Amino acid sequence: MDNKNIISGMLLFGGKPGSKVAGAIVYLDAGAEHEPVAFQKTGESGKVTFAHLDKGVYRILLDIPQQKGKLEAKEAWMGDIKVGYHSEKKLYLFQEEAGFFSVRYSNLHNLANKNITPMYEIDNIWQKSRIVIGKLEVEHKFGSVTLQLAAHTQIKFHKLTDKYKTDAEMSVIRKS
């Protein structure tokens, strides 16, 4: 794959509920060797866009800064959901040691099934642990995806998961 012509990225600005997470690094990797293809840091809006993606399968990985104050995960969460993805709303919810988070996907162009395949795993590639939150398949050239990362208080996260956990469009991974 010729990485020079694959991706151009830009930070976008806008708002969604939750505290925007600035400074998180979002990676795309591709191929069996999971080679990094692109990465960007989220800006003040918590958004990042990857555009002009070539045909292929890409994993989405996050390196999230530890949250502070009310957004910090100080104690065990009161619910049993670790990860959830609402396919219609393009909303991915997850809890980590760094805090309670949501990712809203938008600007999905030229993707198989016009959606993201949710995943959750910790990947220790590139000498550091990163969270794999999804996979996308670009059917033709010029695929794109935008994501916005937000942090939530424990109570807000609990309300979000309660709101969607029984919805048929919601896929859930329970805490073990």
C-alpha angles and dihedrals in degrees: 000000000000102000095190093071101032106083143021116181137195138181115241129202129220142103142268129161116283132049111298114239110227120189098030113136116227118198134192118201131181141191133033091293091053092231114186110252100175144348137189137180118236114244129216089293092056088234133128132171129204111197138172093038116175122232110285146080120292132185120217115222131183134206103192126193117234110265121232137212117357091358094058119105097233099159142019111292117248096233135064101233115105097172135009135176124195104202096196096048093038088229122149118191125189142158124219138166086265092059145275116313147181130198120200115199122206140151091054106174130172093358125145109256087003087261147085121258104230118229136169124199139124112242120197097197125133092028094291138077116252132177116242106212104170154343130232132191119210109210097193134007121287097047117164142186134182123198133186120203119206133176122219138195115253091254094049091048091050090051092049094050092044090051094055108022095096095041113114090227091059121095113198136199110197125215112260 
